[in-house]
Amino acid sequence: MFEISFGEILLIGVVALVVLGPERLPTVARTLGALVGRAQRFVATVKADIQQQANLTGLNELRQDIEDAAQSFKGQLDSEVRGVREAMEQNGAELRALADEARAPVEEAANVIHGGLQPDLLEPLPIELAAQAETAPVKDENQLDLFDDLPPSPPQPVEPPSLR
């Protein structure tokens, strides 16, 4: 550390023994050892603080890199979503245009099929009236119905003809 050889340390010890005397030398050595230990702990603490600051700087740079990557990813994702929305709007506009083009032939076909009936007659019946029309058969008062009291029978399955 200080590049002091063993001979130099021995010479310092002999001079200290002569100058201080044998009674005070152990106390001075103990105090000197405590001061050296305290200095070593101080140097170790300073090194640890410097290392911690270096790590924090590295972590801050890493955090900044991650935030930049996240912002870049968010920008790419937003541009992709915007592109998909524009494509959907474009397809929707094309579909509406096709529906408008197809509406005239469909209305013309409906007029031909229904013989030019009024549009209000073509509207479907309300659900209650449609259900009544399906379940209530038309009765002729002049015809005798022998089966009024019988419940309607379920339809029988029809078997296809065999190819024998």
Order of alpha helices (4+ residues) and beta strands (2+ residues): alpha-alpha-alpha-alpha
